[in-house]
Every structure is written in structure tokens, then in C-alpha cells.
Amino acid sequence: MARPTRCRRICFEPRYGRFAPCGTGETEQVLLTIDEFEAVRLIDREGRTHAQCARQMGVSRTTITEMYERARMKIADCIVNGKTLCISGGNYALCNGPAENCCGMRCIRTDEQAEEQAMTRTEVERMKIAVTYENGDVFPHFGHTEHFKVYEVEDGKVVDAQVVSTEGSGHGALAGLLSGMKVDLLICGGIGAGAQAALADAKIRLYGGVSGRADEAVEAFLAGRLSYDPNVHCDHHKEGHHHGEGHSCGGNGGSCH
């Protein structure tokens, strides 16, 4: 069952709802939702970290990262291509404190509301990150990894980590293995389309095309500076580590991106 989308808390609605290039008449419109606007405001205007922004908006840090990157792409599209930016809609709720206090995380609430909010923060700040793993490094081929290193994160920090054997599981079973461990996201090197679909079905976020030390990759992700490839794939019909007939990944003759 898909997880319900958590309502995002914002301090106030934007004062201006439309930005258009001068002298061009009507142009194609791009919709920036109000919760995406808030993520950009907090990070770019207020200088908050992704973790601080996540706490203020009451969602997970990975949700903030995705919202922020999506919002920046929309803004860039408007600036570069001369489109009209419209700010409206989204899944959000106004904070119930005065705007001037809300921005400092000092909203006036009843004791019951404060307790509920604290519980919500604890829930969303806990997550599990899995990394394809070999000898301390991100293993480059998802389908052939013999181990995952699984990190438990609370409040943006790693509090526990353990190496887990895949016990020879193949492509299709690996997503189920991760789902059974209640993993929220995966960091890996190359990965095929079928495995990506299985991860998506299991509601596990994917950050592929990553190399280097596993611990450093997780630290970079938590700091909002992980370099990854959103279009990661495995090359086919090359020599190398074979997943099956006609499919290879890596080696001297093929590569994973």
C-alpha cells in the first residue's frame, strides 16, 4: 500500500502568484506549487539546511530534497526559456502561528499540539538508507551485489549501520529484500530498468550512478550534496558481468551509469 502524502506546513502564502517575462505577451506557463515555493524560500532565501527545512515543513528530508530540486528546475525553465511562472496549489497547510514568529519555528500552539508535532518530527526524521556494498565502497552493479550496508538515520544523522548479506538474491528478489527491511531509499551504481521498476513498486527511492566510499555517499546525501544520475541505467549487449542472455553491466566491455 502506498504511503499517504504528508501535508506540508508553510509559514505564509506567497505575496505574488505570477511572474512573466516583459514584452513577450502570453507565454507558456509553469506551475510552481506553494509547498515547492516554501522549500525554495527556506533554503535559498532564509539559508536553512535541507534538514532544517524538513523539520519546519513537517516532512522527511528526502521529500524536501525532491521538492527543492523540482522547484529549481521549474524556475530555471522559466528563466532560460522565457516562460511564465505561476505559484498556486499544492499539498500544504498554513502554520497556526503569526508569520513573524512562524519563520523562527516559534509558533504559538497548545501543549497538545506541540506534543503531536514533536511526535510527527520524530517519525519523519527516521529513515533507512541502503547502499550496495563491497569492501567499504558503493558496489557498481545492483543486480550482483552480495551485500547491502543499511544505515539508520535519525534527525539527519546516522545512528546505526550494519552490513547485510543478500544471500544470493537475484534482481527481482533484491527489491523485496530491501522492502522487508523497511528501507526508504537506495544508493547504488548501475541498475537496470526492471530493478528500478521493482524499487518504485516497493516505494523505495533510488539514487543511482554513485561511486566511491559508501559512508561518504551517505554523508553527502544527508548534507544535500550527493552526486548521482537520475537517468541511471545499465548498458545492454556488451561483454562484462552478465545478468542474463544479452544483458551486461560493467566490466571492461560495458558500463553502468
Backbone as CSV, one residue per row, in Angstrom:
resi,resn,N_x,N_y,N_z,CA_x,CA_y,CA_z,C_x,C_y,C_z
1,MET,0.845,-1.200,0.000,0.000,0.000,0.000,0.879,1.249,0.000
2,ALA,0.563,2.199,-0.859,1.344,3.431,-0.953,1.190,4.255,0.318
3,ARG,2.291,4.909,0.708,2.224,5.759,1.885,1.435,7.026,1.562
4,PRO,0.584,7.491,2.504,-0.157,8.724,2.246,0.786,9.917,2.187
5,THR,0.465,10.858,1.314,1.286,12.057,1.192,1.070,12.957,2.392
6,ARG,2.159,13.314,3.059,2.059,14.148,4.247,1.847,15.609,3.859
7,CYS,0.924,16.269,4.534,0.654,17.683,4.279,1.864,18.510,4.716
8,ARG,2.288,19.441,3.877,3.474,20.249,4.165,3.068,21.539,4.882
9,ARG,3.769,21.877,5.943,3.453,23.078,6.714,4.235,24.264,6.156
10,ILE,3.550,25.372,5.918,4.208,26.578,5.423,3.905,27.742,6.349
11,CYS,4.778,28.742,6.325,4.612,29.904,7.209,3.551,30.869,6.692
12,PHE,3.582,31.154,5.404,2.589,32.052,4.815,2.558,31.834,3.316
13,GLU,1.449,32.173,2.718,1.329,32.034,1.267,2.085,33.164,0.567
14,PRO,2.606,32.921,-0.629,3.403,33.946,-1.324,2.572,35.193,-1.632
15,ARG,3.230,36.338,-1.595,2.547,37.613,-1.872,2.246,37.785,-3.357
16,TYR,3.047,37.176,-4.185,2.877,37.310,-5.629,2.692,35.921,-6.226
17,GLY,1.712,35.791,-7.090,1.382,34.489,-7.635,1.752,34.286,-9.087
18,ARG,2.376,35.308,-9.707,2.671,35.170,-11.132,3.859,36.041,-11.512
19,PHE,4.789,35.455,-12.249,5.950,36.177,-12.773,6.067,35.859,-14.261
20,ALA,6.163,36.928,-15.081,6.205,36.730,-16.527,7.291,37.613,-17.133
21,PRO,7.933,37.159,-18.213,8.936,37.981,-18.889,8.284,39.201,-19.536
22,CYS,8.970,40.325,-19.525,8.421,41.567,-20.072,8.418,41.543,-21.599
23,GLY,7.379,42.137,-22.171,7.333,42.377,-23.604,7.157,41.158,-24.469
24,THR,6.677,40.041,-23.894,6.536,38.833,-24.701,5.082,38.405,-24.887
25,GLY,4.151,39.134,-24.269,2.756,38.719,-24.354,2.525,37.450,-23.562
26,GLU,1.554,36.659,-24.004,1.252,35.407,-23.314,2.314,34.353,-23.638
27,THR,2.829,33.717,-22.616,3.832,32.663,-22.807,3.365,31.383,-22.102
28,GLU,4.047,30.309,-22.410,3.722,29.034,-21.765,3.891,29.159,-20.259
29,GLN,2.983,28.557,-19.507,3.003,28.677,-18.057,3.611,27.438,-17.405
30,VAL,4.329,27.686,-16.317,4.886,26.616,-15.485,4.315,26.795,-14.084
31,LEU,3.770,25.728,-13.510,3.148,25.811,-12.187,4.127,25.396,-11.104
32,LEU,4.398,26.317,-10.191,5.186,26.044,-9.001,4.211,25.963,-7.826
33,THR,4.141,24.804,-7.170,3.194,24.677,-6.059,3.685,25.483,-4.859
34,ILE,2.773,25.802,-3.955,3.109,26.648,-2.810,4.070,25.941,-1.868
35,ASP,3.957,24.627,-1.736,4.913,23.923,-0.883,6.302,23.896,-1.522
36,GLU,6.378,23.825,-2.859,7.676,23.925,-3.529,8.264,25.323,-3.346
37,PHE,7.407,26.343,-3.457,7.838,27.719,-3.217,8.427,27.856,-1.811
38,GLU,7.776,27.246,-0.815,8.240,27.357,0.565,9.605,26.703,0.743
39,ALA,9.823,25.571,0.079,11.123,24.909,0.176,12.234,25.806,-0.381
40,VAL,11.972,26.448,-1.521,12.956,27.363,-2.104,13.165,28.573,-1.207
41,ARG,12.080,29.106,-0.641,12.187,30.280,0.244,13.054,29.975,1.457
42,LEU,12.799,28.840,2.088,13.539,28.495,3.298,15.008,28.201,3.017
43,ILE,15.290,27.492,1.921,16.662,27.091,1.642,17.458,28.215,0.996
44,ASP,16.908,28.847,-0.050,17.661,29.863,-0.799,17.565,31.257,-0.184
45,ARG,16.414,31.605,0.361,16.231,32.953,0.912,16.616,33.030,2.383
46,GLU,16.207,32.012,3.162,16.469,32.029,4.590,17.765,31.320,4.973
47,GLY,18.349,30.586,4.024,19.619,29.927,4.293,19.524,28.698,5.173
48,ARG,18.346,28.056,5.210,18.193,26.850,6.019,18.828,25.654,5.309
49,THR,19.267,24.681,6.082,19.715,23.420,5.501,18.489,22.598,5.107
50,HIS,18.705,21.536,4.336,17.586,20.683,3.954,16.957,20.040,5.185
51,ALA,17.787,19.659,6.162,17.262,19.048,7.379,16.414,20.039,8.168
52,GLN,16.868,21.289,8.280,16.101,22.316,8.991,14.794,22.607,8.272
53,CYS,14.865,22.674,6.947,13.661,22.915,6.147,12.665,21.776,6.343
54,ALA,13.157,20.547,6.381,12.287,19.383,6.572,11.589,19.452,7.918
55,ARG,12.324,19.820,8.952,11.716,19.921,10.283,10.636,20.992,10.309
56,GLN,10.917,22.135,9.680,9.954,23.222,9.707,8.686,22.881,8.926
57,MET,8.845,22.172,7.808,7.678,21.863,6.982,6.997,20.556,7.392
58,GLY,7.623,19.806,8.320,6.994,18.609,8.840,6.999,17.419,7.906
59,VAL,8.037,17.330,7.068,8.162,16.192,6.144,9.576,15.640,6.243
60,SER,9.855,14.567,5.512,11.183,13.963,5.561,12.184,14.790,4.751
61,ARG,13.452,14.563,5.037,14.493,15.299,4.338,14.553,14.924,2.860
62,THR,14.298,13.653,2.545,14.304,13.250,1.141,13.172,13.909,0.373
63,THR,12.026,14.099,1.034,10.907,14.801,0.390,11.295,16.235,0.081
64,ILE,11.954,16.893,1.033,12.400,18.275,0.812,13.385,18.342,-0.350
65,THR,14.338,17.422,-0.392,15.327,17.426,-1.472,14.649,17.290,-2.827
66,GLU,13.694,16.383,-2.929,12.975,16.184,-4.198,12.162,17.423,-4.562
67,MET,11.449,18.008,-3.581,10.663,19.220,-3.843,11.562,20.358,-4.301
68,TYR,12.677,20.538,-3.598,13.590,21.642,-3.885,14.183,21.514,-5.283
69,GLU,14.646,20.306,-5.623,15.231,20.106,-6.957,14.191,20.304,-8.045
70,ARG,12.971,19.837,-7.799,11.892,20.008,-8.778,11.564,21.485,-8.960
71,ALA,11.519,22.215,-7.841,11.205,23.648,-7.904,12.290,24.424,-8.642
72,ARG,13.553,24.103,-8.367,14.646,24.801,-9.029,14.629,24.554,-10.534
73,MET,14.276,23.330,-10.950,14.174,23.025,-12.376,13.077,23.861,-13.037
74,LYS,11.963,24.026,-12.344,10.857,24.826,-12.892,11.261,26.293,-13.020
75,ILE,11.916,26.819,-12.000,12.347,28.218,-12.036,13.359,28.430,-13.152
76,ALA,14.302,27.503,-13.295,15.305,27.603,-14.362,14.645,27.553,-15.735
77,ASP,13.633,26.696,-15.872,12.915,26.578,-17.144,12.290,27.920,-17.527
78,CYS,11.712,28.600,-16.548,11.088,29.900,-16.820,12.124,30.955,-17.189
79,ILE,13.234,30.989,-16.464,14.258,31.999,-16.721,14.928,31.778,-18.073
80,VAL,15.274,30.528,-18.358,16.018,30.223,-19.585,15.125,30.292,-20.816
81,ASN,13.897,29.804,-20.694,13.019,29.682,-21.861,11.914,30.734,-21.926
82,GLY,11.956,31.714,-21.042,11.001,32.813,-21.113,9.566,32.407,-20.848
83,LYS,9.356,31.492,-19.917,8.004,31.049,-19.597,7.456,31.816,-18.395
84,THR,6.158,31.747,-18.217,5.504,32.418,-17.097,5.439,31.476,-15.910
85,LEU,5.882,31.959,-14.755,5.861,31.158,-13.531,4.614,31.506,-12.731
86,CYS,3.783,30.504,-12.493,2.583,30.680,-11.682,2.752,29.892,-10.385
87,ILE,2.435,30.525,-9.262,2.593,29.890,-7.956,1.213,29.655,-7.366
88,SER,0.842,28.394,-7.248,-0.505,28.082,-6.782,-0.607,26.603,-6.446
89,GLY,-1.557,26.269,-5.559,-1.884,24.876,-5.282,-0.830,24.156,-4.473
90,GLY,-0.937,22.844,-4.449,-0.023,22.021,-3.675,-0.676,21.448,-2.434
91,ASN,0.026,20.531,-1.792,-0.474,19.866,-0.591,0.158,20.530,0.627
92,TYR,-0.526,21.513,1.198,0.077,22.282,2.286,-0.978,22.749,3.279
93,ALA,-0.506,23.167,4.441,-1.367,23.772,5.463,-0.616,24.930,6.081
94,LEU,-1.303,26.017,6.302,-0.673,27.179,6.923,-0.376,26.900,8.387
95,CYS,0.807,27.323,8.836,1.162,27.211,10.243,0.184,28.053,11.058
96,ASN,-0.154,27.582,12.246,-1.173,28.292,13.021,-0.605,29.327,13.981
97,GLY,0.608,29.805,13.690,1.177,30.881,14.486,1.364,32.116,13.635
98,PRO,1.642,33.296,14.234,1.885,34.519,13.467,3.071,34.333,12.528
99,ALA,2.979,34.925,11.353,4.021,34.727,10.342,5.390,35.154,10.843
100,GLU,5.441,36.262,11.629,6.741,36.743,12.050,7.406,35.792,13.045
101,ASN,6.613,35.000,13.772,7.176,34.016,14.683,7.354,32.667,14.012
102,CYS,6.471,32.387,13.063,6.485,31.085,12.411,7.820,30.813,11.745
103,CYS,8.385,31.817,11.123,9.635,31.620,10.404,10.777,31.258,11.339
104,GLY,10.638,31.550,12.584,11.674,31.196,13.558,11.336,29.924,14.311
105,MET,10.346,29.161,13.828,9.939,27.930,14.467,9.426,28.178,15.880
106,ARG,8.741,29.320,16.107,8.254,29.647,17.430,6.751,29.880,17.399
107,CYS,6.028,29.096,16.618,4.589,29.272,16.510,3.921,29.011,17.850
108,ILE,2.855,29.767,18.126,2.111,29.599,19.364,1.154,28.436,19.209
109,ARG,1.298,27.403,20.058,0.465,26.221,19.970,0.059,25.791,21.373
110,THR,-0.978,24.996,21.484,-1.348,24.410,22.756,-0.365,23.303,23.077
111,ASP,-0.327,22.867,24.329,0.580,21.796,24.722,0.298,20.528,23.936
112,GLU,-0.975,20.257,23.673,-1.354,19.056,22.932,-0.837,19.120,21.503
113,GLN,-0.961,20.295,20.871,-0.455,20.458,19.513,1.056,20.317,19.461
114,ALA,1.742,20.886,20.462,3.201,20.806,20.500,3.663,19.364,20.638
115,GLU,2.962,18.596,21.491,3.328,17.193,21.670,3.114,16.398,20.395
116,GLU,2.006,16.672,19.696,1.710,15.973,18.451,2.761,16.294,17.397
117,GLN,3.161,17.573,17.336,4.166,17.978,16.354,5.500,17.296,16.640
118,ALA,5.878,17.197,17.931,7.135,16.554,18.284,7.122,15.099,17.866
119,MET,5.999,14.416,18.027,5.891,13.022,17.620,6.017,12.896,16.107
120,THR,5.399,13.845,15.387,5.468,13.813,13.935,6.890,14.006,13.456
121,ARG,7.621,14.926,14.073,9.004,15.158,13.690,9.833,13.891,13.858
122,THR,9.662,13.220,15.008,10.426,12.009,15.271,10.162,10.975,14.193
123,GLU,8.896,10.873,13.781,8.530,9.882,12.777,9.195,10.177,11.438
124,VAL,9.102,11.433,10.985,9.594,11.737,9.641,11.107,11.831,9.581
125,GLU,11.779,12.047,10.717,13.219,12.180,10.690,13.926,10.836,10.803
126,ARG,13.167,9.764,10.968,13.748,8.432,10.986,13.655,7.816,9.596
127,MET,14.740,7.241,9.132,14.713,6.607,7.826,15.819,5.578,7.742
128,LYS,15.716,4.692,6.756,16.750,3.702,6.496,17.276,3.896,5.078
129,ILE,18.597,3.911,4.972,19.270,4.048,3.687,20.078,2.780,3.435
130,ALA,19.898,2.174,2.278,20.688,1.010,1.896,21.662,1.396,0.785
131,VAL,22.865,0.836,0.835,23.887,1.086,-0.184,24.430,-0.260,-0.651
132,THR,24.496,-0.460,-1.974,25.175,-1.658,-2.487,26.629,-1.588,-2.018
133,TYR,27.145,-2.693,-1.503,28.359,-2.573,-0.679,29.376,-3.665,-0.967
134,GLU,30.658,-3.244,-1.054,31.774,-4.184,-1.143,33.046,-3.488,-0.677
135,ASN,33.662,-4.032,0.372,34.938,-3.529,0.894,34.926,-2.017,1.145
136,GLY,33.826,-1.527,1.663,33.746,-0.118,2.012,33.264,0.787,0.901
137,ASP,33.156,0.257,-0.317,32.766,1.066,-1.465,31.321,0.801,-1.890
138,VAL,30.771,1.725,-2.672,29.485,1.504,-3.328,29.712,0.485,-4.437
139,PHE,29.092,-0.687,-4.320,29.267,-1.712,-5.343,28.583,-1.248,-6.628
140,PRO,29.260,-1.381,-7.793,28.761,-0.730,-9.011,27.590,-1.404,-9.711
141,HIS,27.223,-2.632,-9.338,26.184,-3.340,-10.082,25.103,-3.843,-9.131
142,PHE,23.969,-3.212,-9.118,22.902,-3.559,-8.180,22.553,-5.041,-8.214
143,GLY,22.365,-5.601,-9.406,21.909,-6.973,-9.538,22.897,-8.015,-9.051
144,HIS,24.171,-7.642,-8.890,25.193,-8.601,-8.473,25.746,-8.298,-7.086
145,THR,25.195,-7.344,-6.401,25.730,-7.026,-5.078,25.489,-8.186,-4.124
146,GLU,26.509,-8.526,-3.351,26.389,-9.602,-2.370,26.044,-9.062,-0.990
147,HIS,26.164,-7.748,-0.838,25.868,-7.146,0.464,25.235,-5.767,0.279
148,PHE,24.412,-5.389,1.214,23.967,-4.010,1.386,24.495,-3.518,2.726
149,LYS,24.877,-2.260,2.781,25.117,-1.645,4.082,23.899,-0.780,4.367
150,VAL,23.251,-1.050,5.484,21.995,-0.385,5.820,22.237,0.578,6.982
151,TYR,21.894,1.835,6.749,22.118,2.898,7.727,20.777,3.344,8.312
152,GLU,20.713,3.447,9.623,19.542,4.005,10.281,19.837,5.464,10.605
153,VAL,18.928,6.338,10.200,19.141,7.777,10.331,18.055,8.378,11.217
154,GLU,18.466,9.214,12.140,17.531,9.985,12.960,18.030,11.425,13.015
155,ASP,17.111,12.351,12.798,17.436,13.780,12.861,18.625,14.131,11.970
156,GLY,18.667,13.507,10.782,19.707,13.829,9.815,21.068,13.238,10.130
157,LYS,21.148,12.313,11.109,22.430,11.720,11.481,22.320,10.202,11.501
158,VAL,23.412,9.538,11.127,23.456,8.081,11.171,23.623,7.643,12.624
159,VAL,22.709,6.813,13.102,22.780,6.329,14.476,23.142,4.853,14.544
160,ASP,23.060,4.141,13.427,23.423,2.732,13.404,23.651,2.319,11.952
161,ALA,24.494,1.328,11.747,24.749,0.805,10.404,25.165,-0.642,10.524
162,GLN,24.718,-1.462,9.582,25.113,-2.867,9.565,25.174,-3.367,8.129
163,VAL,26.060,-4.331,7.900,26.209,-4.945,6.587,25.334,-6.192,6.550
164,VAL,24.486,-6.289,5.518,23.525,-7.374,5.391,23.808,-8.152,4.110
165,SER,23.868,-9.458,4.202,24.093,-10.298,3.032,22.809,-10.412,2.209
166,THR,22.969,-10.404,0.884,21.805,-10.609,0.011,21.482,-12.087,-0.143
167,GLU,22.371,-12.954,0.338,22.168,-14.401,0.313,21.863,-14.909,-1.100
168,GLY,22.567,-14.326,-2.069,22.432,-14.787,-3.445,21.158,-14.378,-4.139
169,SER,20.421,-13.444,-3.583,19.167,-12.997,-4.208,19.445,-12.364,-5.563
170,GLY,18.571,-12.610,-6.529,18.711,-12.021,-7.848,18.023,-10.677,-7.936
171,HIS,17.963,-10.145,-9.167,17.397,-8.813,-9.393,16.020,-8.640,-8.762
172,GLY,15.112,-9.549,-9.109,13.733,-9.385,-8.672,13.569,-9.474,-7.180
173,ALA,14.406,-10.299,-6.521,14.262,-10.508,-5.085,14.908,-9.405,-4.259
174,LEU,15.854,-8.674,-4.834,16.574,-7.661,-4.058,15.653,-6.546,-3.583
175,ALA,14.738,-6.116,-4.443,13.798,-5.062,-4.033,12.930,-5.559,-2.880
176,GLY,12.514,-6.825,-2.941,11.724,-7.392,-1.861,12.514,-7.492,-0.571
177,LEU,13.808,-7.827,-0.694,14.677,-7.886,0.481,14.773,-6.518,1.154
178,LEU,14.976,-5.475,0.352,15.063,-4.119,0.896,13.737,-3.678,1.514
179,SER,12.650,-4.003,0.835,11.332,-3.641,1.354,11.075,-4.327,2.692
180,GLY,11.494,-5.600,2.805,11.318,-6.325,4.049,12.098,-5.717,5.204
181,MET,13.201,-5.044,4.886,13.996,-4.372,5.912,13.500,-2.949,6.169
182,LYS,12.398,-2.575,5.480,11.792,-1.243,5.613,12.770,-0.134,5.226
183,VAL,13.510,-0.394,4.132,14.438,0.606,3.607,13.648,1.685,2.874
184,ASP,14.023,2.952,3.082,13.334,4.070,2.437,13.980,4.471,1.120
185,LEU,15.310,4.347,1.022,15.964,4.725,-0.227,17.225,3.910,-0.428
186,LEU,17.610,3.793,-1.692,18.786,3.016,-2.086,19.780,3.911,-2.808
187,ILE,21.055,3.767,-2.445,22.156,4.389,-3.165,22.947,3.273,-3.825
188,CYS,23.188,3.385,-5.127,23.883,2.305,-5.837,24.629,2.870,-7.033
189,GLY,25.298,1.962,-7.757,25.950,2.345,-9.004,24.971,2.156,-10.146
190,GLY,25.263,1.208,-11.039,24.368,0.944,-12.155,23.209,0.057,-11.749
191,ILE,22.090,0.198,-12.432,20.895,-0.588,-12.126,20.007,-0.629,-13.365
192,GLY,19.466,-1.799,-13.673,18.631,-1.954,-14.854,17.213,-1.452,-14.661
193,ALA,16.500,-1.356,-15.770,15.143,-0.802,-15.742,14.189,-1.672,-14.940
194,GLY,14.331,-3.000,-15.042,13.445,-3.880,-14.295,13.597,-3.717,-12.802
195,ALA,14.848,-3.613,-12.344,15.094,-3.407,-10.914,14.586,-2.043,-10.466
196,GLN,14.728,-1.039,-11.334,14.212,0.286,-10.980,12.698,0.243,-10.804
197,ALA,12.025,-0.500,-11.675,10.570,-0.617,-11.571,10.175,-1.332,-10.286
198,ALA,10.939,-2.370,-9.918,10.641,-3.101,-8.691,10.824,-2.217,-7.467
199,LEU,11.854,-1.383,-7.476,12.070,-0.454,-6.363,10.944,0.570,-6.287
200,ALA,10.516,1.060,-7.452,9.421,2.035,-7.479,8.143,1.418,-6.920
201,ASP,7.880,0.163,-7.280,6.696,-0.520,-6.761,6.766,-0.669,-5.245
202,ALA,7.980,-0.848,-4.727,8.168,-1.002,-3.285,8.266,0.339,-2.562
203,LYS,8.102,1.439,-3.311,8.176,2.788,-2.747,9.548,3.081,-2.134
204,ILE,10.591,2.585,-2.780,11.957,2.843,-2.348,12.597,3.832,-3.316
205,ARG,13.032,4.967,-2.826,13.631,5.985,-3.684,15.020,5.525,-4.138
206,LEU,15.366,5.887,-5.361,16.620,5.436,-5.957,17.547,6.613,-6.234
207,TYR,18.801,6.462,-5.798,19.857,7.409,-6.139,20.983,6.573,-6.757
208,GLY,20.974,6.485,-8.095,21.917,5.631,-8.801,23.062,6.399,-9.430
209,GLY,23.983,5.657,-10.036,25.130,6.276,-10.672,26.144,6.824,-9.690
210,VAL,26.158,6.258,-8.468,27.043,6.751,-7.406,28.244,5.825,-7.288
211,SER,29.406,6.385,-7.025,30.620,5.594,-6.821,31.370,6.147,-5.613
212,GLY,32.433,5.444,-5.215,33.240,5.906,-4.087,32.887,5.177,-2.804
213,ARG,33.291,5.745,-1.681,33.088,5.124,-0.383,31.619,5.219,0.031
214,ALA,31.105,4.122,0.558,29.689,4.059,0.927,29.348,5.057,2.034
215,ASP,30.182,5.100,3.074,29.903,6.013,4.194,29.891,7.463,3.721
216,GLU,30.818,7.803,2.830,30.893,9.177,2.323,29.681,9.512,1.466
217,ALA,29.168,8.515,0.725,27.973,8.745,-0.094,26.767,9.061,0.783
218,VAL,26.624,8.334,1.879,25.507,8.594,2.788,25.659,9.963,3.452
219,GLU,26.871,10.295,3.867,27.115,11.616,4.457,26.785,12.721,3.463
220,ALA,27.172,12.523,2.191,26.884,13.522,1.164,25.382,13.652,0.952
221,PHE,24.662,12.525,0.962,23.212,12.585,0.799,22.575,13.379,1.935
222,LEU,22.975,13.106,3.154,22.385,13.791,4.302,22.721,15.280,4.311
223,ALA,23.851,15.632,3.677,24.246,17.041,3.591,23.663,17.725,2.363
224,GLY,22.932,16.970,1.525,22.320,17.561,0.340,23.265,17.800,-0.800
225,ARG,24.380,17.053,-0.854,25.357,17.275,-1.920,25.775,15.974,-2.610
226,LEU,24.931,14.954,-2.543,25.262,13.695,-3.211,25.178,13.868,-4.723
227,SER,26.233,13.453,-5.424,26.244,13.487,-6.883,25.718,12.151,-7.392
228,TYR,24.600,12.185,-8.103,24.009,10.948,-8.616,23.409,11.215,-9.985
229,ASP,23.015,10.140,-10.668,22.467,10.242,-12.014,20.993,9.838,-11.991
230,PRO,20.057,10.782,-12.166,18.633,10.435,-12.141,18.219,9.562,-13.313
231,ASN,19.063,9.493,-14.360,18.763,8.668,-15.537,19.665,7.438,-15.603
232,VAL,20.062,6.950,-14.434,20.990,5.824,-14.380,20.413,4.616,-15.107
233,HIS,21.295,3.859,-15.776,20.875,2.648,-16.462,22.073,1.723,-16.621
234,CYS,21.790,0.493,-17.021,22.852,-0.458,-17.347,22.872,-0.650,-18.848
235,ASP,24.073,-0.608,-19.459,24.189,-0.860,-20.894,23.891,-2.324,-21.194
236,HIS,23.303,-2.568,-22.358,22.966,-3.915,-22.776,23.880,-4.366,-23.915
237,HIS,23.876,-5.676,-24.137,24.563,-6.285,-25.284,26.049,-5.968,-25.299
238,LYS,26.641,-5.926,-24.115,28.083,-5.733,-24.029,28.668,-6.901,-23.242
239,GLU,29.980,-7.069,-23.321,30.621,-8.090,-22.517,30.830,-7.544,-21.119
240,GLY,30.842,-8.399,-20.124,31.064,-7.946,-18.760,30.360,-8.866,-17.803
241,HIS,29.777,-8.321,-16.740,29.064,-9.110,-15.746,27.659,-9.354,-16.248
242,HIS,27.353,-10.568,-16.639,26.085,-10.852,-17.293,24.963,-11.048,-16.296
243,HIS,23.845,-10.341,-16.530,22.640,-10.520,-15.746,21.778,-11.606,-16.359
244,GLY,21.972,-11.858,-17.597,21.154,-12.822,-18.313,21.579,-12.758,-19.764
245,GLU,20.926,-13.472,-20.606,21.312,-13.503,-22.009,21.160,-12.132,-22.646
246,GLY,22.284,-11.622,-23.215,22.238,-10.346,-23.925,22.230,-9.133,-23.029
247,HIS,22.427,-9.312,-21.705,22.385,-8.156,-20.808,23.639,-8.156,-19.958
248,SER,24.370,-7.078,-20.016,25.568,-6.999,-19.194,25.630,-5.665,-18.497
249,CYS,26.461,-5.633,-17.476,26.544,-4.413,-16.677,27.958,-4.266,-16.188
250,GLY,28.695,-3.300,-16.708,30.025,-3.026,-16.219,31.086,-3.878,-16.898
251,GLY,32.189,-4.068,-16.169,33.309,-4.813,-16.749,34.045,-3.951,-17.742
252,ASN,35.006,-4.557,-18.448,35.800,-3.797,-19.413,35.008,-3.457,-20.668
253,GLY,33.951,-4.237,-20.943,33.239,-4.011,-22.174,31.956,-3.255,-22.014
254,GLY,31.505,-3.003,-20.797,30.243,-2.299,-20.604,30.335,-1.426,-19.383
255,SER,29.359,-0.588,-19.190,29.411,0.322,-18.040,28.023,0.560,-17.491
256,CYS,28.010,0.906,-16.206,26.782,1.304,-15.545,26.871,2.787,-15.265
257,HIS,25.782,3.508,-15.525,25.815,4.963,-15.343,24.841,5.336,-14.234
